[in-house]
């Protein structure tokens, strides 16, 4: 029998009354007073932003567009962060999966012949394979083959023996033509590999059946393969996948993973077994077990060989010498992740995975079962089987609202809010509806099951008139928040307003003119908020945009002067204030601001005078340039720097 085995080795409250300059601009009536009680109608609002052709915008996207925030569901045919629903990846294959053709590659057909290594190794398709995965180096592959000489003489056949041939790919166990040719095949594919002598048995051949310098043909059918990986890269953790897992997700450092294994010696002597053990991945003591679990999918089963150093930490039963063999199953895990935009102060543990991939957006009405507890004491302050609220509408703590934006329908999660002052009930003691008092700034925990939600209409689903109406709602909400001293929330509403109408090139002229009025007021109001937040550069940008629309807009010019002064651009600020006074000589705010600016300028001049006066005095005493130092002997200084100060070139 001649086999293809080669013979050689080879990832709050309202604030006090404000001045003219601090009052909000209104799109319809200047100086419109805000509502004093509650929020204006439609406070939930529409999610601002997102252009329909952008392929997955922040804040959600319509079903079927692919490329979702936080990953992509199985079977969508796109990469995370990439183009969903495209049926393939831009520029090549998925990392670690054996690759797939680029989008420009033509699908092969039966009878096609492709060069694997120029003319020295070719492949002719006899039966096309399924899927797109191909085996990788080290994988244990199983094939049927028939080997023939150039004249058609069969010199070997696994089919004649009735047993598939198994070998480890890419490690020199077979001829070079097989290592490289089988690596391009898909499951179920049958192809004819034509191997020149240097990809077969070389100049010597394999007598008596294979003559020297023979070109060989192998009809190879790839039956299956088991993934075999050197996980650690040093031979210390060898993992062979026995049963593929489901999905694409794998456990990460903070996840709680549940696993089962039986440990034996290489000779088969049982050492230990555990059933549905749970550990946080980053706390697993055995480096080998940790590395394996981090590569596994839900339900995946693997045969693992660990050297003694990688098995250390599994238990006292680990042999001091020799390898440990694990029959390991990754049963499931609870994903633990930091909630975005919460400064690492809100953490979500997924107890039950949700369905689909759609999530609530800001302003969505959600229905959920909610249990709330004070984290330190475990005291329950809320227990509702069906609680309804509007996300990002101050009806629930911000930390919970931010979490809801990351949840799917049917998902159950444990939410821990460690900073209660910023993302919980705030910095004062709060008495809940149940009568429980939550201490100021207390860390809290919610167990929440998202039963259902109704999203607000996305911008790409709105008509031009709807975008305009929604922008007014957002602007009015921003005004209410600003007057309540809630600057961050106000700015968020203003920016949502602008996102709806800022790019209005497709709007008809009538709607465009109405939007211009809203944009003017909102740019100016954004600047007012940014001044409060000490974001002077951003405030300056918004003022400039407002003045591009209307150069006579007094509040935008006043706020620009304030931003310029805060950035120490006194001359430009003075010009704006003087122009304001020319426009309205009775503008008391502008006159007072100019007085403050002049005082600030005078103070700065005194500081400058003191600094530069000393400099000039020193220059007078040295009789030359302030920076010039004259050594006693220039030549000597250059030759012997230690004896004096070197001359400047």
C-alpha positions as CSV (number, residue, x, y, z in Angstrom):
1,X,0.0,0.0,0.0
2,X,1.3,3.5,-1.0
3,X,-0.4,6.3,1.0
4,X,0.2,10.1,0.4
5,X,2.1,10.3,3.7
6,X,5.3,12.2,3.0
7,X,8.5,10.6,4.3
8,X,10.0,13.8,5.5
9,X,9.0,16.1,8.5
10,X,7.8,19.2,7.8
11,X,-7.5,38.1,19.1
12,X,-34.6,69.1,39.8
13,X,-35.4,72.3,40.3
14,X,-35.8,75.4,38.1
15,X,-33.0,78.0,38.5
16,X,-33.2,81.6,39.4
17,X,-34.3,84.2,36.7
18,X,-31.7,84.8,34.0
19,X,-30.5,87.7,32.0
20,X,-31.3,88.5,28.4
21,X,-28.1,86.8,27.3
22,X,-29.0,83.5,29.0
23,X,-32.6,83.2,27.8
24,X,-33.2,80.6,25.1
25,X,-33.9,81.4,21.5
26,X,-37.2,80.2,20.2
27,X,-37.8,79.1,16.7
28,X,-41.2,80.8,16.5
29,X,-41.5,83.5,19.1
30,X,-38.3,85.1,20.6
31,X,-38.2,84.9,24.4
32,X,-40.9,82.2,24.6
33,X,-41.3,81.3,28.2
34,X,-40.8,77.5,29.0
35,X,-43.4,75.3,30.5
36,X,-43.0,75.4,34.3
37,X,-44.6,72.0,35.0
38,X,-43.4,68.7,33.4
39,X,-42.0,68.3,29.9
40,X,-43.6,69.4,26.6
41,X,-45.7,66.9,24.7
42,X,-43.8,64.3,22.8
43,X,-40.8,64.4,25.3
44,X,-39.9,60.8,24.3
45,X,-39.1,62.2,21.0
46,X,-37.8,60.8,17.8
47,X,-34.3,59.5,17.6
48,X,-32.3,62.1,15.8
49,X,-29.7,61.1,13.4
50,X,-28.8,58.4,11.1
51,X,-28.8,58.5,7.3
52,X,-30.4,55.6,5.6
53,X,-27.5,54.8,3.3
54,X,-24.8,54.8,6.0
55,X,-24.9,51.1,6.9
56,X,-25.5,51.0,10.7
57,X,-25.7,54.4,12.4
58,X,-25.1,55.2,16.1
59,X,-28.5,55.1,17.7
60,X,-30.0,52.1,15.7
61,X,-30.8,51.2,12.2
62,X,-33.7,49.6,10.4
63,X,-34.0,45.8,10.2
64,X,-32.1,44.1,7.4
65,X,-29.4,46.7,7.0
66,X,-26.7,44.7,8.8
67,X,-23.5,45.9,10.5
68,X,-25.2,46.4,13.9
69,X,-23.7,48.1,16.9
70,X,-22.3,45.6,19.3
71,X,-21.9,42.8,16.8
72,X,-24.0,41.0,14.2
73,X,-26.3,38.0,14.4
74,X,-25.3,34.6,13.0
75,X,-25.8,34.0,9.3
76,X,-25.9,37.6,8.2
77,X,-22.9,37.2,6.0
78,X,-21.2,40.4,7.1
79,X,-18.4,41.3,9.5
80,X,-18.8,43.1,12.9
81,X,-18.5,46.8,12.2
82,X,-18.7,46.0,8.5
83,X,-21.3,45.9,5.8
84,X,-24.2,43.7,6.8
85,X,-26.4,41.8,4.3
86,X,-23.8,42.0,1.6
87,X,-23.4,38.3,1.3
88,X,-19.7,38.5,1.8
89,X,-16.8,40.5,3.2
90,X,-15.0,43.3,1.6
91,X,-11.5,42.4,0.6
92,X,-11.4,38.7,1.6
93,X,-12.2,36.3,4.3
94,X,-13.2,36.2,7.9
95,X,-10.1,36.0,10.2
96,X,-9.4,32.6,11.6
97,X,-12.1,30.8,9.5
98,X,-10.0,29.8,6.5
99,X,-11.0,32.7,4.4
100,X,-13.4,33.2,1.6
101,X,-13.3,34.8,-1.8
102,X,-13.4,38.6,-2.2
103,X,-16.5,40.2,-3.6
104,X,-15.0,40.4,-7.0
105,X,-14.2,36.6,-7.3
106,X,-16.4,34.5,-9.5
107,X,-18.0,31.5,-7.9
108,X,-16.4,28.3,-9.2
109,X,-18.2,25.9,-11.5
110,X,-17.8,22.2,-12.1
111,X,-15.0,21.7,-14.6
112,X,-13.1,24.9,-13.7
113,X,-9.4,24.5,-13.2
114,X,-7.5,26.9,-10.9
115,X,-3.8,27.3,-10.2
116,X,-2.9,26.9,-6.6
117,X,0.8,27.2,-7.2
118,X,1.2,28.5,-10.7
119,X,1.3,25.4,-13.0
120,X,2.9,23.1,-10.4
121,X,-0.3,22.5,-8.4
122,X,-3.7,22.8,-10.0
123,X,-7.3,21.9,-8.9
124,X,-10.2,20.9,-11.1
125,X,-13.6,21.0,-9.5
126,X,-15.6,17.8,-9.9
127,X,-18.2,18.4,-7.2
128,X,-18.6,21.8,-5.5
129,X,-18.5,21.9,-1.7
130,X,-20.9,23.6,0.7
131,X,-20.5,26.7,2.8
132,X,-17.4,28.8,2.7
133,X,-15.2,27.5,5.5
134,X,-12.0,25.6,4.7
135,X,-9.7,23.6,7.0
136,X,-6.7,25.3,8.6
137,X,-3.1,24.2,9.5
138,X,-3.2,21.5,12.2
139,X,-6.8,20.5,11.6
140,X,-7.5,16.7,11.5
141,X,-9.1,16.2,8.0
142,X,-10.8,13.1,6.7
143,X,-10.8,12.4,2.9
144,X,-11.4,9.8,0.3
145,X,-8.9,9.8,-2.6
146,X,-7.9,7.9,-5.8
147,X,-4.3,8.5,-7.0
148,X,-3.3,8.0,-10.6
149,X,-0.2,8.4,-12.8
150,X,-0.2,10.5,-15.9
151,X,-1.1,7.5,-18.0
152,X,-4.2,6.9,-15.9
153,X,-2.9,4.0,-13.9
154,X,-4.3,3.9,-10.4
155,X,-1.5,3.4,-7.8
156,X,-3.6,3.8,-4.6
157,X,-7.2,4.3,-3.5
158,X,-8.9,4.7,-0.1
159,X,-12.2,3.9,-1.8
160,X,-10.9,0.5,-2.7
161,X,-10.1,-0.1,1.0
162,X,-13.5,1.3,2.1
163,X,-11.8,3.5,4.8
164,X,-11.4,7.3,4.7
165,X,-7.8,8.6,5.1
166,X,-7.2,10.9,8.1
167,X,-4.2,13.2,8.6
168,X,-3.3,16.6,10.2
169,X,-3.2,19.3,7.6
170,X,-0.2,21.5,7.0
171,X,2.3,19.8,9.3
172,X,4.2,17.6,6.8
173,X,2.3,14.4,7.3
174,X,1.4,14.2,3.6
175,X,2.9,15.4,0.3
176,X,3.2,19.1,-0.2
177,X,0.5,19.1,-2.9
178,X,-2.0,17.7,-0.4
179,X,-1.1,20.1,2.4
180,X,-1.7,23.1,0.1
181,X,-4.4,21.7,-2.1
182,X,-6.8,20.3,0.6
183,X,-6.4,23.6,2.5
184,X,-8.4,25.3,-0.3
185,X,-11.3,22.8,-0.3
186,X,-14.8,23.1,1.3
187,X,-16.7,20.4,3.0
188,X,-18.1,17.8,0.5
189,X,-16.0,19.2,-2.3
190,X,-14.5,16.7,-4.7
191,X,-11.6,17.9,-6.9
192,X,-8.7,16.6,-8.9
193,X,-5.3,17.8,-7.6
194,X,-2.6,17.7,-10.2
195,X,0.8,17.7,-8.5
196,X,4.1,18.3,-10.3
197,X,7.0,16.2,-9.0
198,X,8.1,18.9,-6.5
199,X,4.6,18.8,-4.9
200,X,4.5,15.0,-5.0
201,X,7.4,12.5,-4.5
202,X,10.1,14.5,-6.2
203,X,13.0,13.2,-8.2
204,X,13.1,9.9,-6.4
205,X,9.5,8.9,-6.7
206,X,8.2,6.1,-4.5
207,X,9.2,2.8,-6.2
208,X,7.9,0.5,-7.3
209,X,4.5,2.1,-8.1
210,X,5.6,5.8,-8.6
211,X,8.4,6.4,-11.0
212,X,11.0,9.3,-10.4
213,X,9.9,12.8,-11.5
214,X,6.2,11.8,-11.8
215,X,3.3,14.2,-12.1
216,X,0.4,12.7,-10.1
217,X,-3.3,13.2,-10.1
218,X,-5.4,12.7,-7.0
219,X,-9.2,12.8,-7.0
220,X,-9.8,14.0,-3.4
221,X,-13.2,14.3,-1.6
222,X,-13.1,16.3,1.6
223,X,-15.5,14.5,3.9
224,X,-15.0,16.5,7.1
225,X,-12.4,18.0,9.5
226,X,-11.9,18.6,13.2
227,X,-10.3,21.8,14.2
228,X,-6.9,21.2,15.9
229,X,-5.2,24.2,17.4
230,X,-2.0,24.9,19.3
231,X,-3.8,27.4,21.5
232,X,-0.8,28.7,23.4
233,X,1.5,28.6,20.5
234,X,4.1,26.6,22.4
235,X,2.6,23.1,22.3
236,X,1.3,23.4,25.9
237,X,-2.4,23.5,25.0
238,X,-3.6,21.4,22.0
239,X,-7.3,21.6,21.4
240,X,-9.2,19.4,19.0
241,X,-12.9,20.4,18.3
242,X,-15.1,17.3,18.5
243,X,-18.4,19.1,18.1
244,X,-18.9,22.6,16.8
245,X,-20.7,25.1,19.0
246,X,-23.6,27.4,18.1
247,X,-23.4,31.0,17.1
248,X,-20.3,33.1,16.9
249,X,-19.8,34.6,20.4
250,X,-17.1,33.4,22.7
251,X,-16.6,34.1,26.5
252,X,-14.6,37.1,27.5
253,X,-12.7,38.0,30.7
254,X,-15.6,39.2,32.9
255,X,-18.1,36.6,31.6
256,X,-19.4,33.8,33.9
257,X,-18.8,30.6,32.0
258,X,-20.4,27.2,32.8
259,X,-18.4,24.2,31.7
260,X,-18.2,20.4,32.1
261,X,-15.1,18.2,31.8
262,X,-13.6,14.8,32.5
263,X,-9.8,14.8,33.2
264,X,-7.6,11.7,32.4
265,X,-4.0,10.9,31.9
266,X,-2.9,10.2,28.4
267,X,-3.1,6.5,29.2
268,X,-6.8,7.0,30.0
269,X,-6.8,6.8,33.8
270,X,-9.6,9.1,35.1
271,X,-8.3,11.9,37.4
272,X,-11.3,14.1,38.0
273,X,-14.7,15.3,36.6
274,X,-17.0,18.2,37.1
275,X,-20.5,19.0,36.0
276,X,-21.7,22.5,35.0
277,X,-19.0,24.3,36.9
278,X,-19.2,28.1,36.9
279,X,-16.3,30.6,37.0
280,X,-15.6,34.1,35.9
281,X,-13.2,33.7,33.0
282,X,-10.5,36.0,34.3
283,X,-10.5,34.2,37.6
284,X,-9.9,30.7,36.2
285,X,-6.7,29.5,37.9
286,X,-5.6,27.1,35.2
287,X,-4.0,29.0,32.3
288,X,-4.7,26.1,29.9
289,X,-8.4,25.8,30.8
290,X,-8.8,29.6,30.5
291,X,-7.2,29.7,27.1
292,X,-9.4,26.9,25.8
293,X,-12.7,28.3,27.1
294,X,-11.9,31.7,25.5
295,X,-11.8,30.0,22.1
296,X,-15.1,28.0,22.4
297,X,-18.7,28.6,21.4
298,X,-21.8,27.6,23.2
299,X,-22.2,23.9,23.3
300,X,-18.8,23.2,21.7
301,X,-17.0,20.0,22.8
302,X,-13.3,19.6,22.6
303,X,-10.5,17.1,23.3
304,X,-7.7,19.1,25.1
305,X,-4.2,18.1,26.0
306,X,-2.4,20.2,28.6
307,X,1.2,20.1,29.7
308,X,1.7,20.1,33.5
309,X,2.3,23.9,33.6
310,X,-0.9,24.7,31.8
311,X,-2.9,22.1,33.8
312,X,-1.7,23.7,37.1
313,X,-4.6,25.3,39.0
314,X,-7.2,22.7,38.0
315,X,-6.7,20.9,41.4
316,X,-4.4,18.9,43.6
317,X,-5.1,15.9,41.4
318,X,-3.0,17.2,38.5
319,X,0.0,14.9,37.9
320,X,3.4,16.4,38.6
321,X,4.6,14.9,35.4
322,X,3.0,14.0,32.1
323,X,0.1,15.6,30.2
324,X,-3.5,16.0,31.4
325,X,-6.3,15.3,28.9
326,X,-9.7,17.0,29.2
327,X,-12.9,16.1,27.5
328,X,-14.3,19.7,27.8
329,X,-17.7,21.2,27.0
330,X,-18.5,24.9,27.1
331,X,-22.2,24.7,28.2
332,X,-23.1,28.4,28.2
333,X,-22.1,31.7,29.8
334,X,-23.5,35.0,31.0
335,X,-22.0,37.9,29.1
336,X,-20.8,40.7,31.4
337,X,-20.2,44.0,29.7
338,X,-19.7,47.7,30.4
339,X,-22.7,49.8,29.3
340,X,-21.5,52.4,26.7
341,X,-21.5,56.1,27.7
342,X,-21.6,55.4,31.4
343,X,-17.9,55.9,32.3
344,X,-17.5,52.3,33.4
345,X,-20.0,52.9,36.2
346,X,-22.8,50.6,34.8
347,X,-22.3,46.9,34.1
348,X,-24.8,44.5,32.5
349,X,-24.8,40.7,33.0
350,X,-26.9,38.9,30.4
351,X,-28.9,36.1,32.2
352,X,-31.1,35.2,29.2
353,X,-30.2,36.1,25.6
354,X,-32.8,38.2,23.7
355,X,-34.2,37.5,20.3
356,X,-33.3,39.1,17.0
357,X,-31.0,42.1,17.0
358,X,-33.3,45.1,17.2
359,X,-32.9,47.3,20.3
360,X,-34.9,50.3,21.8
361,X,-33.8,53.8,20.8
362,X,-33.9,57.0,22.8
363,X,-37.5,58.0,23.3
364,X,-38.8,54.4,22.9
365,X,-41.6,53.2,25.1
366,X,-40.5,50.0,26.9
367,X,-42.3,47.4,28.9
368,X,-40.2,45.4,31.3
369,X,-40.3,43.3,34.5
370,X,-38.1,45.2,37.0
371,X,-36.7,44.4,40.4
372,X,-34.6,47.1,42.0
373,X,-32.3,46.6,45.1
374,X,-29.9,48.7,47.1
375,X,-26.6,47.0,46.3
376,X,-25.0,47.2,49.7
377,X,-27.9,45.9,51.8
378,X,-29.9,44.0,49.2
379,X,-33.1,45.9,50.3
380,X,-35.7,45.8,47.6
381,X,-37.1,49.2,46.6
382,X,-39.0,48.2,43.4
383,X,-40.7,45.0,42.1
384,X,-42.9,45.4,39.0
385,X,-43.9,42.6,36.7
386,X,-44.9,45.0,34.0
387,X,-43.5,48.5,34.2
388,X,-43.8,51.0,31.3
389,X,-41.7,54.0,30.8
390,X,-40.0,56.1,28.1
391,X,-36.3,55.7,27.7
392,X,-34.2,58.8,28.3
393,X,-37.1,60.8,29.7
394,X,-36.0,60.9,33.4
395,X,-38.7,58.4,34.4
396,X,-36.0,55.8,35.5
397,X,-32.3,56.3,36.5
398,X,-30.0,57.1,33.7
399,X,-27.9,53.9,34.2
400,X,-31.0,51.7,33.6
401,X,-32.0,53.8,30.5
402,X,-28.5,53.4,29.0
403,X,-28.7,49.7,29.6
404,X,-32.1,49.4,27.9
405,X,-30.5,50.8,24.7
406,X,-28.3,47.7,24.6
407,X,-31.0,45.1,25.2
408,X,-33.0,43.0,22.9
409,X,-36.6,41.8,23.2
410,X,-36.9,38.9,25.6
411,X,-33.5,39.6,27.2
412,X,-33.0,39.3,30.9
413,X,-30.1,41.1,32.5
414,X,-28.7,42.0,35.9
415,X,-27.6,45.7,35.9
416,X,-25.2,47.1,38.5
417,X,-25.0,50.9,38.8
418,X,-21.9,51.6,40.9
419,X,-22.1,55.4,40.7
420,X,-25.5,56.2,42.1
421,X,-24.9,60.0,42.1
422,X,-24.4,60.2,38.3
423,X,-26.4,57.2,37.0
424,X,-28.7,56.2,39.9
425,X,-31.0,58.3,42.1
426,X,-28.6,61.2,42.4
427,X,-26.7,62.9,45.3
428,X,-29.7,63.2,47.7
429,X,-31.6,60.7,49.6
430,X,-34.6,59.5,47.6
431,X,-37.8,57.9,48.9
432,X,-39.2,55.5,46.3
433,X,-42.9,54.8,45.6
434,X,-42.6,51.7,47.8
435,X,-41.5,53.9,50.7
436,X,-37.9,52.6,50.8
437,X,-35.3,55.3,51.3
438,X,-32.3,55.0,48.9
439,X,-29.3,56.8,50.4
440,X,-27.6,59.6,48.6
441,X,-25.3,58.3,45.8
442,X,-26.1,54.7,46.7
443,X,-25.0,51.9,44.3
444,X,-28.1,50.1,43.0
445,X,-28.9,46.9,41.2
446,X,-31.7,46.0,38.8
447,X,-32.9,42.7,37.5
448,X,-34.7,43.6,34.3
449,X,-36.5,41.5,31.6
450,X,-37.3,43.5,28.5
451,X,-40.8,42.2,27.5
452,X,-41.5,44.6,24.6
453,X,-40.7,48.0,23.2
454,X,-41.9,50.4,20.6
455,X,-39.2,52.5,19.0
456,X,-39.6,56.1,18.0
457,X,-39.6,56.7,14.3
458,X,-36.0,56.8,12.9
459,X,-35.1,59.9,10.8
460,X,-34.7,57.8,7.6
461,X,-38.4,56.7,8.0
462,X,-39.6,60.4,8.3
463,X,-40.9,62.7,5.6
464,X,-39.3,66.2,5.4
465,X,-42.3,67.7,7.3
466,X,-42.0,65.0,10.0
467,X,-38.3,65.8,10.5
468,X,-39.1,69.5,10.8
469,X,-41.9,68.8,13.4
470,X,-39.7,66.4,15.3
471,X,-36.9,69.0,15.4
472,X,-39.1,71.5,17.1
473,X,-40.1,69.0,19.8
474,X,-36.4,68.3,20.4
475,X,-35.6,72.0,20.6
476,X,-38.4,72.7,23.1
477,X,-37.3,69.8,25.2
478,X,-33.8,71.2,25.3
479,X,-35.1,74.6,26.4
480,X,-36.9,73.0,29.3
481,X,-33.9,71.0,30.4
482,X,-31.6,74.0,30.1
483,X,-33.8,76.2,32.3
484,X,-33.9,73.4,34.8
485,X,-30.1,73.5,34.9
486,X,-29.8,70.1,33.2
487,X,-27.2,71.1,30.7
488,X,-26.0,67.8,29.5
489,X,-29.5,66.6,28.8
490,X,-30.4,69.9,27.2
491,X,-27.4,69.7,24.9
492,X,-28.3,66.1,23.9
493,X,-31.8,67.4,22.8
494,X,-30.4,70.3,20.9
495,X,-28.0,68.1,19.0
496,X,-30.8,65.6,18.2
497,X,-32.7,68.6,16.8
498,X,-29.9,69.6,14.6
499,X,-29.2,66.1,13.4
500,X,-32.7,65.9,12.0
501,X,-32.5,69.1,9.9
502,X,-28.9,70.2,9.6
503,X,-28.5,68.6,6.2
504,X,-31.5,69.9,4.4
505,X,-30.4,69.8,0.7
506,X,-33.2,67.5,-0.2
507,X,-35.9,69.6,1.6
508,X,-38.2,71.7,-0.5
509,X,-37.6,75.5,-0.3
510,X,-40.6,76.1,2.0
511,X,-39.5,73.5,4.5
512,X,-35.9,74.6,4.2
513,X,-36.8,78.1,5.2
514,X,-38.7,76.9,8.3
515,X,-35.8,74.7,9.3
516,X,-33.5,77.7,9.0
517,X,-35.4,79.4,11.8
518,X,-35.1,76.3,14.0
519,X,-31.4,75.9,13.3
520,X,-30.6,79.5,14.1
521,X,-32.3,79.3,17.5
522,X,-30.8,75.9,18.2
523,X,-27.2,76.8,17.3
524,X,-27.4,79.8,19.6
525,X,-28.9,77.7,22.4
526,X,-26.3,75.0,21.9
527,X,-23.7,77.7,22.4
528,X,-25.3,78.9,25.6
529,X,-25.2,75.3,27.0
530,X,-21.6,74.8,25.9
531,X,-20.6,78.0,27.7
532,X,-22.0,76.6,30.9
533,X,-20.1,73.4,30.3
534,X,-16.9,75.3,29.6
535,X,-16.7,73.9,26.1
536,X,-15.6,77.2,24.6
537,X,-14.3,75.9,21.3
538,X,-17.5,74.1,20.6
539,X,-19.5,77.1,21.7
540,X,-17.6,79.3,19.2
541,X,-18.3,76.8,16.4
542,X,-22.1,76.9,17.1
543,X,-22.1,80.7,17.3
544,X,-20.3,80.9,13.9
545,X,-22.9,78.6,12.4
546,X,-25.8,80.8,13.8
547,X,-24.2,84.0,12.4
548,X,-23.7,82.4,9.0
549,X,-27.5,82.1,8.9
550,X,-28.1,85.6,10.4
551,X,-25.2,88.0,11.0
552,X,-27.5,90.3,13.0
553,X,-28.4,87.7,15.6
554,X,-27.5,89.4,18.8
555,X,-27.5,86.5,21.2
556,X,-25.2,84.4,18.9
557,X,-22.8,87.3,18.7
558,X,-22.9,87.9,22.4
559,X,-22.2,84.3,23.2
560,X,-19.4,84.2,20.6
561,X,-17.8,87.2,22.5
562,X,-18.0,85.2,25.7
563,X,-16.4,82.2,24.1
564,X,-13.7,84.3,22.6
565,X,-13.0,86.0,25.9
566,X,-12.8,82.6,27.7
567,X,-10.2,81.6,25.1
568,X,-8.2,84.8,25.8
569,X,-9.0,86.1,22.3
570,X,-9.7,89.6,23.7
571,X,-9.5,91.7,20.6
572,X,-12.0,89.6,18.7
573,X,-14.3,89.5,21.7
574,X,-14.1,93.3,22.0
575,X,-15.0,93.7,18.4
576,X,-18.1,91.6,18.8
577,X,-19.3,93.4,21.9
578,X,-18.8,96.9,20.3
579,X,-20.7,95.7,17.2
580,X,-23.6,94.6,19.5
581,X,-23.7,98.0,21.2
582,X,-23.8,99.7,17.8
583,X,-26.7,97.5,16.9
584,X,-28.5,98.2,20.1
585,X,-27.1,101.0,22.3
586,X,-29.5,100.0,25.1
587,X,-28.1,96.5,25.4
588,X,-27.1,96.5,29.0
589,X,-25.7,92.9,29.0
590,X,-23.3,93.8,26.2
591,X,-22.1,96.9,28.0
592,X,-21.5,95.1,31.2
593,X,-19.7,92.3,29.4
594,X,-17.5,94.9,27.7
595,X,-16.6,96.4,31.1
596,X,-15.7,93.0,32.4
597,X,-13.6,92.3,29.3
598,X,-11.7,95.6,29.6
599,X,-11.0,94.9,33.2
600,X,-9.7,91.5,32.3
601,X,-7.6,93.0,29.5
602,X,-6.1,95.6,31.9
603,X,-5.2,92.9,34.4
604,X,-3.6,90.9,31.7
605,X,-1.6,93.9,30.5
606,X,-0.3,94.5,34.0
607,X,0.9,90.9,34.2
608,X,2.5,91.2,30.8
609,X,4.2,94.5,31.7
610,X,5.7,92.9,34.8
611,X,7.0,89.9,32.9
612,X,8.3,91.8,29.9
613,X,9.5,94.8,32.0
614,X,11.9,92.5,33.9
615,X,13.0,91.1,30.6
616,X,13.8,94.5,29.2
617,X,15.6,95.6,32.4
618,X,17.8,92.5,32.1
619,X,18.5,93.3,28.5
620,X,19.6,96.9,29.4
621,X,21.9,95.6,32.1
622,X,23.6,93.0,29.8
623,X,23.8,95.6,27.0
624,X,22.6,93.2,24.3
625,X,20.1,90.5,23.2
626,X,18.2,88.9,26.1
627,X,19.1,85.5,24.8
628,X,22.8,86.3,24.0
629,X,25.5,85.0,26.3
630,X,29.1,86.1,25.5
631,X,31.9,83.8,26.8
632,X,35.2,85.3,27.8
633,X,37.1,83.4,25.1
634,X,35.0,82.0,22.2
635,X,37.7,79.7,20.8
636,X,38.6,78.3,24.2
637,X,34.9,77.7,25.0
638,X,34.4,75.7,21.9
639,X,37.4,73.5,22.5
640,X,36.9,73.2,26.3
641,X,33.2,73.4,27.1
642,X,33.8,72.5,30.7
643,X,35.9,75.8,31.1
644,X,33.1,78.1,30.0
645,X,29.8,78.4,28.1
646,X,30.1,77.4,24.5
647,X,29.5,80.1,21.9
648,X,26.2,80.0,20.0
649,X,26.6,79.3,16.3
